[in-house]
Amino acid sequence: MTLTARDLLDGIQAELAPHDDDNRMVPLISVGKAPRAVFAAIAAEEQRIVSSDWRSFHTLAAKTDEPHVRAFLDGLPPGERQALALLDALVAAAGPDQGMELPRAGCQAYPAYVAWLALNAEPSAAAAGIYANVAAFGRYCRAVAEGMRAHYEFDDPACAFFDFFAADTPEAEQRAHAAIQAGIDGGRSSPNDAHLYARLFQNYELMFWNTLADEFSG
């Protein structure tokens, strides 16, 4: 039986799901128990992350001439550019980051990994790893935006960065499935690599949030 993109993603997400709740920061925000200063830290770290990911996604897209893979990867940098602009309102509302370690290595490990993928990964396998974590990240962003409004009195512009990533994007899902299927059909994408990249994406994502939890939950 031929492996499909849906089969691959379902298998990856089943592997990752038991660890989605290992995020220790988002639950604190969702009930208003994190200090307001955490939002300044998130904004400062995300400014670096989004700028780096924008370059990394361009690099990854340039490595492939497969039309479906290229279409998915070419769709990522414009979203990063839009997200970077949305951070301005959060920076203005949250104020300067007063953390002792700027930037935080535990937060910046994520974009360092994306940059590694851009240089070393097969693009369609990387696409599977990237997209497999979209659902969990969307849930985190949705919970953060709800907590910001309910407990910290942030307005819509300040929450817009998280709203952006929490939104459902059927077109992006279609492009992702087409890219992953093209990698499978063309023999370019190793399912083992896709699982590995997705697991590391999850690990580094959790490292971002839990680095902040270590600093701000005490």
N, C-alpha and C positions, 0 to 999 in steps of 0.2 A: 504493500500500500504506500502510495506516494505521500511524503510528508507535506503538509500545507503550512502556510504562514500562521493560520489560526491555531493549528495543532502545536506548532513550535511556541507561539506566544502563550497559549494555555498552559503548556508544560512548564515554561519559565515562571509564569505567574503563580502556578501552584507551588513551585519550589520556593519562591520568594515570600509568599503570603504569610507564613508563620512568623516572619521577622518584621512585617510592616509596623507592628505595634511596639517595636523596640525603640521607637522615637520617644525620648523623654521630655523634649521641649514643647512640642505642639500640644500635648494634653494640658500642660501648665497654662499656656496661652489661652486655650479654649475655655478654661474656667476662671481666668483672671488672676492666677496665682504667680505668674511671672512678673518681674518688675518691668516698668515701662522702658527702662534703659535697654532692654533686649532688642527693641525695635530699631534703635540707633545702630546697634551692632549688626543686626540682620541687613539693614540697608547698606552699611559700609562694606560688609563682606560680599553682598550680592552685586554691588557695583563692580567689584573686581572680577567676580565669577562670570557675570554676564558679558563683560568686555572680552574676557579670555575665551569664553565659549563661542562667541561670535567669530573670532579668528579661527578657532579649532574646527568649527563646522564648515567654514569656507575651505580649509585645508583638506578636510575629509572628503567633501564633495568633489574637489578637483582631482581626486585619485581615481574616480570612476567615470566611464563613459556609458554605462548601462543606463538607459533612459529613466526607468522607474526608480532606481536607486538615486540617480542624480536629482530627480524631481523631489524626492523626499528630503534629501540632504540640503538641496538648494532652498527648501522652504524653511529651514531652521534659522539661518542668520537674520532674516527680516523680523522674525519673532523676537530674537534676542535684542535687536535694535529697538523695537517697540517697548520691550520690557525695561530696557535701560532708561528710556525716557520716562517711563511710569515711576521709576524709583525716585525721581526728583521730588515729587510731592511727599513721599515717605521720609526722605532725608530732611526736608523742611519741617515736617511735623514732629519728627522724633528727635531732632537735634543732633549734635556731634556725638560720635562714639567715644566714650571715656574708658574703654577697656585698656588693660595693662599691656596686652600683647596685640599689636596692630601691624599687619593683619594676623589673624589666628591660623596657625598651621593646620589645625584640625578642620577648619572651614575651607581652607584653600587647597586641601588635598583633592577635593572633588574636581576643580578645573584642571589641576595638574594631571589627573587621570584622563580627563577628556582630551587634553593635549597629547597624552601618550597614545590614545586611541587614534587620533588624527594622523599620527606618524606611523603607527605600527599595525593597525587593524585592517582587515578586509572590510570595505565600506558596507556591504550588505549585512554582514554579521554585526558590525557596529550599530547599524540601523536597528537591528532586532534588540540589541542590548539597550539602546537609547529608549526605544519605544516601550519596552517591557516595564519600565519604571514610571511611565507617564501617569497611569491611574493612581498609584500611591502618592506621587508628588501632587497631583491634583487634589486628592483628599486632604493632604497636609495644608495646602494653600487655602482650601475652602474653610477648614477649621480655624486657621489663623485669621482669615478675613472676618469670619463670624465672631471670633473672640475679640478682635480689635474693635469692632463696632459695639459689641455688647458690654465690654468691661473696661475699655480704655478710651472711649469717646473719640476715636479716629473717624474722620469724614471719608466720603467715597474716594476722593483723589488719593488720600494716603493709603487706602486699601487696594487701589487699582492694580498694583503689581501682582498681588495675590489673586485678585479676581480674574486677571488675565490668564494665569496658569490654571485656575480652577475651572475655567469654561470648557464645555464640551466642544470638540472640533472634529466633526465627522469627516471633513475633507482631509485633515491630517491623518486620521485613522486609515482612510482609504489609500492614501499615498504610502503610508508605512507598510500596510499589508502587501501592496503591489511591489514595493522595494524588497521586502523580505522574501516574497514568493519568487521574484526574479533571481535573487541570490541562490535560493534552493534549486530552482529549475536549471540554472546555469552551472551548478556545481561549484559556485564560488563561496557559498556560505556554509561553514561547518556548524551544525547544531551545538556541538560541544563548545565552540568558541562563543556562540550567541549566549548560551547559558552562563559561561564564565564572565563575559562582559556585563551581562545583566546583574549577576550577583555582585560584582565589584561596584557597579553603579549604585546598587542598593547600599552596600557597605559604606561607600564614601558619602552618600546622601545622609545616612544615619549618623556618620561621623560629624557632618556639618551641624546637625541639630543637637547632638549630644555634647559636642564641644561647648555650645552655648548653654546647654543645661548644666554642665559642670560649673560654668562661670556664674550663672545667674539664678540657680535654684538654691544656693546656699545662703 
